[in-house]
């Protein structure tokens, strides 16, 4: 997985990939999608993003590191490891993904992350919030403050415990 870095004015952005080949049925993922429109762009989309013959769309699950004004902000924390995800076999009890190594390669020590912004609380957006360390679940980013939308937080207020550590 190659690393992507770009800048938007004073913000440096690194894209940290956790899974770059997650497949779902196209018809179930994008219901009502106009197949004829996709056919017009088939050369651009296949084989990396679509397999129209097999009704497959491929997604990348990734985080965005934003560095600006001395702050390090991580947008979403992807899938994580050692989690029970039997409904998604590719993510169930996964290990050795290299996500944290790619983060460090981008120049980010997990202890230096100031803010985690969770766009929403799906399993592929919060997986690295916690990690199993010697059989005990601990925050992966121990000094970060977690930002979670009010409606999402209302679903599970237990997320407040992550902010108590920061």
C-alpha positions, 0 to 999 in steps of 0.5 A: 500500500503506497502512502499518499500525502498532499497539502491544502493550504496550511494543512498537510494530509496523509492517507493511511490505508487499513484495507484497500480491497474490501469488496461488497455487492454493487447492487446492495451497496449502491441501490438504484445506481444507474448501470448504464452510467457506470458502463460509460466509465467502465475503462476507468473503474475496472478492474480496480474499483468495479467488477460489473460482471460479478456485481462487485464494488471495491472500497478502501478503508482509510484514515486521514491524518491532518496536521495543522497549527501544531495539531495532529488530527486523525479522521476515523480509525478504520477497522482495527485488529483482534476484534470479533467481526464474524459478520465480515470474515475479512475483518474478524480477528484480523492481525498483522495489518501494518496500519500502525506501522504505516501511521508511524511511517507517515511520521505520526506516533499514536501518543502524539495524536491530539484529536480523533474525529469519528465521522460516525460509529460504524466498525470500519471507522472506530476500530483502532480507537482501542487495541488489545495490549497484553490481553487488556483493551487500551486506547490506541491514541492515549492523549487524544480527545475524541470528537463524536457527533451528538446523535452518534454519541447518544447511541452509546455514551460509553465513548465518554471514557475515551475522553477521560483519559485525554 
